[in-house]
Amino acid sequence: MNKIQNMLYYLIIGLQKWPNNYAQIPDELHKGMLMFIQEVARSGGEIPAELHKLLQILHKPSNEWGIQGLIEYYPGEAPVIEEFIGITPDAEDFINTYISPNEAQQRNMYAILQFCRDESRKLQTEYAQIRTFLSHSQNAVLSSFQLAQFVESFRDRELSTLVRQCYEEVTTLLVNFRKCPYCGWTLEYKNDRWRCNKENICYALADFEMFEQFDFENNRVYRLLPGIQRYVLLPGMSEMKLADFLKRKGYGVELFPNIDEYDLAVSLNNNKIFLDVKDFKDPRTLANFFNQKSLTYLDKYGHQVYVVVPEYRNILFPSYGKRASVLLKEDTEKFINIIMENEVDKMLKRVLL
Ligand SMILES: [Zn+2]
């Protein structure tokens, strides 16, 4: 990681830890502030004299921070923290993509992936089963009985434990929740409205007028961790919808082929292409993600691979796919084809027929 990435990393991780104890400023936040001061000084911007001032700046879009070159790593319109929300979805995308999935809540998903990929196991069927299960809205919130039924269907106890760790118990909180009409996860009342997780993208995807209460009687209740809802369930719902649509159209579809080398393999008449679903809030983050990869990594995308962005991203950023494509560097652009979910059918007709 370079200096700017390091700075963002320490600021975000520090802010994530801070609410645990306001009296004590986390070391990471302190370190991030010093790095911020260095970067601002280098760019000739205004230096924040104390933490309170820094926090004010971090509430602003990053293109107002006065740090040159930041746009290569963080979307210009996005702040790092937001009132009522805390760490922004863009900041979470940053941690999730540039740093390591180990730092994020999806580390549980990553652990499952590593476990299934292990040379001695190669658990393709189990991996696809787990991802499919976590991609359906009816499994976003479950009773302990329902969760146990799925988790215990795996012969391997370690795998069962890893799947269980994608959920957290919310039995006592349930009265404060409503059921999300789009993804089935928990809505919370914040700042005068019902919200689904931080980004609340579901608000644009379903009728947010009437809400059901959860009814699990006296059972213990579990929900997906917020990070799994955001990075597995939401894009997963798009993946499943796409897979069903393509099957109905007569294509051969394989989910998570080669233990998640790609998300979908689509075939027709002995021709095969691969789809990789990528879901970042800002098209700049998607472009930056590929711009920073090595040529060896990018080569994986060179042949018959398409990067597919869920259709709902167009709601916030019209022409999301085109915006991301024009932000790709020249070297990168040769390898990466970005299309929107609704363009897949047209592309397949062109490529496979
Ligand atoms: Zn939702």
Residues whose N, C-alpha, C, O or C-beta is under 5 A from the ligand:
A	BS01	ZN	C180 Y182 C183 G184 W185 C196 C202
